[in-house]
Amino acid sequence: MASMLDGCTPWPEEFVDRYWAAGHWRGYTLDNLLRDWALEYGPRTALVHDGTRVTYANLNRRVDRMAAGFRLRGLRPGQRVVVQLPNVPEFVIAVFALMRIGAIPVLCPVSRRAAEVSHLVRTAEAAGYVGPSIRDGFDHTAMAADIATQGPFLRRVFTYEPPGASSPYGGMAVDSSGCHYFPLGSVEAPPERGLAQTADQVAFFLLSGDATAAPELTPRTHNDYAYQARAAAGLVSLTESDVYLAALPAESNFVLGCPGIVGTLSVGGTVVLVESPDAAACFAAIERERVTLTSVVPAVAQLWLDALPTAQADLPDLSSLRLVQAGGEPLPRATAERIGPELGGCRLQQAFGMAEGLLTFTLLTDPDETVLATHGRPLSPDDEIRLVDVDGKEVPEGEPGELLARGPYTPRGFYRAPEHNARAFTADGYLRTGRLARRTTDGSLVVTGRLNGDR
């Protein structure tokens, strides 16, 4: 087994053997899986955004060409690249293209600003940045240029413009710090021979769930993320006739792979990208594209419910929706009870998840009370969880305790964070999630909130 990227903590060998033997890890990189999906589902629609529709064959072709373009413009295998894009096809294309050349995307919300982005560049020693030139009045290119002057790392900036818009920065340029600037739309070249990569390497970094200016970087390997997305797709019986609405930010673990974008692509379904969870835009997309499932946080669920008109004749047609996943924070019972009946008669699925790993879901076959009141059970049969008190001892059944987890998609450490890892993981490799939870009599978990203090 090849050693993981320096600064990452590998799974111990006995666990590697266990996850391979169970069939969880299969040795395919995500970018190679995309090649397979393009062969299998070629003419089907992979991505929809406003009036743009991208087939599987075209998606893979664009990934190939952008990958070659990134290499031509100086990106190399192993380099880290901060990706800060809205929910547009270019997000999916750029992330897969970077993985295809062996570069490692660092997925950053488009809402983050200089303090957080410069922290990511320094921590990851990022050589590249992919982001909007200007978005919502904020100048991302100027931010990247300023970060480039502060250190030796950032040397390639790729600026995204919406279709039809021209960059205020013009074409390619080099600044006084030696940083090169390229319009993302121009980044393509004839495809090259694929790079041989191993699936136990880091595919990308997700940001830890702590909403701070200095989040930790969570390394996700090809093996563990392909398994997570595939298992989550199986859990919700995803098929090629499903249409997934990415309403929350695409770089979040919830939307990217629970089953989200990657899970939907793995079965030949269609991903509809919207740039805001605004109710009117999402209802229009659900109606137009016959969306079958989506993921929301409680605040968005409440926004959607509040936006429903009172007059029956004015209600949007949400009848195509079969499943709405709710996660992120505890869902108020009153909101949970309204989601199914008021959003097209869909089924609610409660979820708990972290970029750092552990995912739990209620099942489609669970009784209503389980769905309304719990976060379900862990995704994998090899997820190991413990609920412990402040002394690290197991709490009695039904009592709340800190949720600890380890498993085939829960990394064993944050990137280049040895001191934090010493606090965040037990000696035997369990992640201290920092969340309080209890078990119900049927074995479901109820996550009640965050622990106080730094873990």
C-alpha positions in Angstrom: 0.0 0.0 0.0 1.4 3.4 -1.0 1.9 5.8 1.9 -0.6 8.6 2.2 0.2 12.3 1.6 2.7 13.5 4.2 0.7 15.2 7.0 -2.2 12.7 6.8 -2.8 9.8 9.2 -3.4 6.4 7.5 -5.8 3.8 8.7 -4.0 1.0 10.5 -3.2 -2.0 8.3 -5.7 -4.3 10.1 -8.5 -1.9 9.3 -7.4 -1.5 5.7 -7.5 -5.2 5.3 -11.0 -5.4 6.9 -12.5 -2.7 4.7 -11.1 -4.3 1.5 -12.2 -7.7 2.6 -15.7 -6.4 3.3 -15.9 -4.9 -0.3 -16.2 -1.3 1.0 -12.9 -0.2 -0.6 -12.5 -1.3 -4.2 -9.4 0.5 -5.5 -11.1 2.9 -8.1 -10.2 6.6 -8.1 -13.2 9.0 -8.4 -12.0 10.4 -11.8 -11.6 6.8 -13.2 -15.1 6.0 -11.9 -16.3 9.1 -13.9 -14.8 7.5 -17.1 -16.8 4.3 -16.4 -20.0 6.3 -15.8 -19.5 8.2 -19.1 -19.1 4.9 -20.9 -22.2 3.4 -19.3 -24.5 6.5 -19.3 -23.0 8.5 -22.2 -26.0 10.3 -23.7 -27.9 10.7 -20.5 -28.1 14.1 -18.8 -25.5 14.3 -15.9 -25.8 18.0 -15.0 -28.4 20.7 -15.3 -27.9 24.4 -14.5 -30.4 27.0 -15.7 -30.6 26.4 -19.4 -27.4 24.4 -19.6 -27.5 20.6 -19.9 -24.4 18.4 -19.8 -24.4 14.7 -20.8 -22.2 12.1 -19.1 -20.1 11.8 -22.3 -19.6 15.6 -22.5 -18.9 15.9 -18.8 -16.1 13.4 -19.0 -14.8 15.0 -22.2 -14.7 18.5 -20.5 -13.0 17.0 -17.5 -10.3 15.5 -19.8 -9.8 18.8 -21.6 -9.7 20.9 -18.4 -7.3 18.4 -16.8 -4.9 18.8 -19.7 -5.3 22.5 -19.5 -4.5 22.6 -15.8 -1.3 20.6 -16.5 -0.4 22.9 -19.4 -0.7 25.9 -17.1 1.7 24.4 -14.5 -0.3 22.4 -12.0 1.4 19.1 -10.9 0.4 15.9 -9.2 0.3 16.2 -5.4 -0.3 20.0 -5.4 -3.2 21.4 -3.4 -5.7 23.7 -5.1 -8.3 25.7 -3.2 -11.7 25.4 -5.1 -14.2 28.1 -4.1 -17.0 27.9 -6.7 -20.8 28.2 -6.5 -23.2 25.5 -7.6 -22.3 25.5 -11.3 -21.2 22.8 -13.7 -17.6 24.1 -13.6 -17.5 23.1 -9.9 -18.0 19.5 -10.8 -15.7 19.7 -13.9 -12.9 21.5 -12.1 -12.9 19.1 -9.1 -12.8 16.0 -11.3 -10.2 17.6 -13.6 -7.9 18.4 -10.7 -8.3 14.8 -9.3 -7.5 13.5 -12.8 -4.1 15.1 -12.9 -3.4 14.0 -9.3 -3.8 17.5 -7.8 -5.8 17.7 -4.6 -8.8 20.1 -4.4 -9.4 21.9 -1.1 -13.1 22.5 -1.1 -14.0 25.9 0.3 -17.5 27.5 0.6 -17.8 30.5 -1.8 -19.0 32.5 1.2 -15.6 32.3 3.0 -13.4 35.4 2.8 -9.7 36.3 3.1 -9.0 35.2 6.7 -10.3 31.6 6.0 -9.0 31.3 2.5 -5.5 32.5 3.4 -5.5 30.0 6.3 -6.4 27.2 3.8 -3.6 28.3 1.4 -1.0 28.4 4.2 -2.1 25.1 5.8 -2.4 23.2 2.5 0.5 25.1 0.9 -1.9 25.5 -2.0 -0.3 26.2 -5.3 -3.6 27.1 -7.0 -6.9 28.8 -6.5 -10.1 28.3 -8.6 -12.9 30.8 -7.8 -15.2 33.5 -9.3 -13.5 36.7 -10.5 -16.3 38.8 -8.7 -19.4 37.4 -7.0 -22.1 39.1 -5.0 -20.0 42.3 -5.1 -17.0 40.6 -3.6 -13.7 40.5 -5.6 -12.3 37.0 -5.2 -9.5 37.6 -7.7 -8.2 40.6 -5.7 -8.4 38.5 -2.5 -6.4 35.7 -4.2 -3.9 38.3 -5.5 -3.4 39.7 -2.0 -2.9 36.1 -0.6 -0.3 35.4 -3.3 1.8 38.4 -2.1 1.8 37.0 1.5 3.7 33.8 0.9 5.5 31.5 -1.5 2.7 29.1 -2.2 -0.1 30.5 -4.4 1.1 30.7 -8.0 -1.9 29.9 -10.2 -5.3 31.6 -10.1 -8.1 30.4 -12.3 -11.1 32.8 -12.5 -14.6 31.7 -13.2 -17.1 33.9 -15.1 -20.8 33.0 -15.6 -21.7 32.2 -19.2 -21.8 35.3 -21.3 -19.9 37.5 -18.8 -16.4 38.8 -19.5 -13.7 39.1 -16.9 -12.9 42.5 -15.7 -9.3 41.2 -15.5 -9.1 40.4 -19.2 -7.1 37.3 -20.3 -4.0 35.7 -18.9 -1.7 37.8 -16.7 1.2 37.6 -14.2 1.6 39.9 -11.2 4.6 41.2 -9.4 4.7 38.3 -7.0 5.0 35.8 -9.9 1.4 34.6 -9.6 -0.3 33.7 -13.0 -4.0 34.4 -13.7 -6.1 32.5 -16.2 -9.8 32.6 -17.1 -11.2 29.2 -16.1 -13.2 29.1 -19.4 -9.9 29.1 -21.4 -8.4 26.2 -19.4 -8.5 23.3 -21.8 -6.1 21.4 -24.0 -6.2 18.2 -26.0 -6.6 15.3 -23.6 -3.5 13.4 -22.4 -2.9 9.9 -21.3 -4.3 9.3 -17.9 -2.1 9.4 -14.8 -1.8 6.1 -12.9 -3.0 6.8 -9.3 -3.9 4.7 -6.3 -7.3 4.9 -4.6 -5.8 5.0 -1.1 -4.5 8.5 -1.8 -6.2 11.7 -0.8 -8.9 12.7 -3.4 -9.7 16.1 -1.9 -10.0 17.9 1.4 -13.2 18.9 3.1 -13.3 21.6 5.8 -14.1 20.4 9.3 -17.6 21.2 10.6 -16.4 23.7 13.1 -17.6 27.1 11.9 -14.4 29.0 12.6 -12.0 31.2 10.6 -9.4 28.4 10.9 -11.2 25.1 10.1 -9.2 21.9 10.0 -8.7 20.1 6.7 -10.3 16.6 6.5 -8.5 14.3 4.0 -10.9 12.1 2.1 -9.4 9.3 0.0 -10.8 7.9 -3.3 -11.6 4.6 -1.6 -13.4 6.0 1.4 -15.4 8.6 -0.5 -16.4 6.3 -3.4 -17.7 3.9 -0.7 -19.6 6.5 1.2 -21.4 7.8 -1.9 -22.2 4.3 -3.2 -23.5 3.2 0.2 -25.6 6.3 0.6 -27.0 5.8 -2.9 -28.0 2.2 -2.1 -29.6 3.3 1.2 -32.0 5.6 -0.6 -32.5 3.2 -3.5 -31.1 5.7 -6.0 -31.5 4.8 -9.7 -30.8 6.4 -13.1 -34.3 7.8 -13.1 -33.6 9.9 -10.0 -33.0 13.7 -10.3 -31.1 15.2 -7.4 -31.4 19.0 -6.6 -28.1 20.4 -5.2 -29.7 23.4 -3.3 -27.2 23.7 -0.5 -23.5 24.5 -1.3 -22.0 21.7 -3.5 -18.7 21.5 -1.6 -20.4 20.4 1.6 -20.2 16.7 2.4 -24.0 16.5 2.6 -24.5 17.7 -1.0 -21.4 16.2 -2.5 -21.7 12.6 -1.4 -24.6 11.7 0.9 -25.5 10.4 -1.8 -25.6 13.9 -3.4 -23.7 14.7 -6.6 -21.3 11.8 -6.6 -23.9 9.2 -5.6 -26.3 10.4 -8.2 -23.6 10.3 -11.0 -22.7 6.8 -9.8 -26.1 5.5 -10.9 -26.6 7.5 -14.0 -29.1 10.0 -12.5 -29.3 13.7 -13.1 -27.9 16.5 -10.9 -29.7 19.8 -11.0 -27.5 22.7 -9.6 -29.0 25.9 -8.2 -26.9 28.7 -6.8 -29.1 29.5 -3.9 -31.6 27.6 -1.7 -34.1 30.3 -2.3 -37.6 28.8 -2.2 -38.8 30.3 -5.5 -35.8 29.2 -7.5 -35.8 25.7 -5.9 -39.5 25.1 -6.4 -39.2 26.2 -10.0 -36.3 23.7 -10.5 -38.2 20.9 -8.8 -41.2 21.5 -11.1 -39.3 22.0 -14.3 -36.8 19.1 -13.9 -39.1 16.7 -12.0 -36.7 16.5 -9.1 -37.0 13.3 -7.0 -34.7 14.0 -4.0 -32.8 16.9 -2.3 -31.0 17.7 0.9 -31.8 20.6 3.2 -30.8 22.0 6.6 -33.6 22.8 9.0 -33.4 26.6 8.3 -33.9 26.0 4.5 -36.7 23.5 5.2 -38.5 26.2 7.3 -37.9 28.8 4.5 -39.5 26.5 1.9 -42.5 25.7 4.1 -43.0 29.4 4.9 -42.9 30.2 1.2 -45.7 27.9 0.2 -48.7 29.9 -0.8 -52.0 29.3 1.1 -54.2 29.1 -1.9 -54.3 25.5 -3.3 -54.4 26.9 -6.9 -51.1 28.7 -6.4 -49.1 25.7 -5.0 -46.0 24.7 -7.0 -46.1 21.1 -8.3 -43.7 19.3 -6.0 -45.3 15.9 -6.6 -42.1 14.5 -8.2 -40.3 14.7 -4.9 -39.9 11.3 -3.3 -37.4 12.1 -0.6 -36.1 15.2 1.3 -33.1 14.6 3.5 -32.7 17.0 6.5 -29.5 17.3 8.4 -26.9 19.7 9.6 -28.6 20.7 12.9 -31.4 19.2 15.0 -34.7 19.4 13.1 -37.6 20.8 15.2 -40.4 18.3 15.5 -43.0 20.7 14.2 -40.9 21.3 11.0 -40.3 17.6 10.6 -44.0 16.8 10.7 -44.8 19.4 7.9 -42.1 18.3 5.4 -43.8 15.2 4.0 -47.4 16.4 3.8 -46.5 19.9 2.5 -43.6 19.2 0.1 -45.4 17.1 -2.5 -46.2 14.1 -0.2 -42.5 13.1 -0.1 -40.8 11.0 2.5 -38.5 12.7 5.1 -35.1 11.2 5.9 -33.3 12.6 8.9 -29.5 12.5 8.7 -26.5 13.4 10.8 -23.2 13.8 9.2 -19.8 15.4 9.4 -17.1 16.2 6.8 -14.9 14.2 9.2 -16.8 11.0 8.6 -19.6 9.4 10.4 -23.0 9.5 8.7 -26.3 8.3 10.2 -29.6 8.1 8.4 -33.2 7.0 9.1 -34.4 4.4 6.7 -37.1 4.6 4.1 -38.8 1.7 5.8 -38.5 3.2 9.4 -41.7 3.9 11.3 -42.8 7.6 11.3 -41.8 8.1 14.9 -38.2 7.0 14.2 -38.0 9.4 11.2 -39.5 12.3 13.1 -37.6 11.9 16.3 -34.2 10.4 15.5 -31.1 10.5 13.2 -31.3 6.9 12.4 -28.4 4.4 12.3 -24.8 4.5 10.9 -24.4 4.1 7.2 -21.9 1.3 7.3 -22.0 -2.1 9.0 -18.4 -1.4 9.9 -19.1 2.0 11.5 -18.2 1.6 15.2 -19.7 4.1 17.6 -19.5 4.7 21.3 -21.3 7.1 23.6 -19.0 8.1 26.5 -19.0 10.4 29.6 -16.3 13.0 30.4 -14.0 10.2 31.7 -14.3 8.3 28.5 -16.5 5.5 30.0 -19.5 4.2 28.1 -22.8 5.8 29.3 -25.8 3.6 30.4 -28.3 2.8 27.6 -30.5 5.7 26.8 -28.3 8.3 28.6 -26.6 11.1 26.6 -22.8 11.0 26.0 -20.2 12.2 23.6 -20.5 10.4 20.2 -17.2 8.7 19.2 -16.8 7.0 15.8 -14.4 5.1 13.6 -15.1 3.4 10.3 -14.3 2.9 6.6 -15.1 6.6 5.7 -14.0 8.3 8.9 -10.4 9.5 8.5 -7.9 8.9 11.3 -6.6 12.5 11.5 -6.9 16.0 10.2 -4.2 17.3 7.8 -1.0 18.7 9.4 -2.7 19.0 12.8 -0.8 16.8 15.3 -1.8 18.7 18.4 -5.5 19.0 17.4 -5.5 15.3 16.4 -4.2 14.4 19.9 -7.4 16.0 21.3 -9.8 15.0 18.6 -9.0 11.2 18.4 -8.7 8.6 21.1 -5.6 6.4 21.3 -7.5 3.6 19.5 -8.6 5.8 16.6 -12.1 6.9 17.5 -13.0 10.4 16.4 -14.4 12.6 19.2 -17.2 14.2 17.3 -17.9 16.9 19.8 -21.6 16.0 19.6 -23.9 14.8 22.4 -26.1 11.9 21.5 -28.2 9.1 23.0 -29.5 5.8 21.8 -33.2 4.9 21.6 -34.6 1.5 22.4 -34.6 0.5 18.7 -30.9 1.4 18.4 -31.4 4.7 16.6 -29.2 7.7 17.5 -30.6 11.1 18.6 -27.9 13.8 18.3 -28.9 16.5 20.7 -26.3 19.2 20.2 -22.6 20.2 20.6 -20.4 19.7 23.6 -19.1 22.8 25.2 -15.4 23.5 24.8 -12.7 22.6 22.4 -12.2 18.9 21.7 
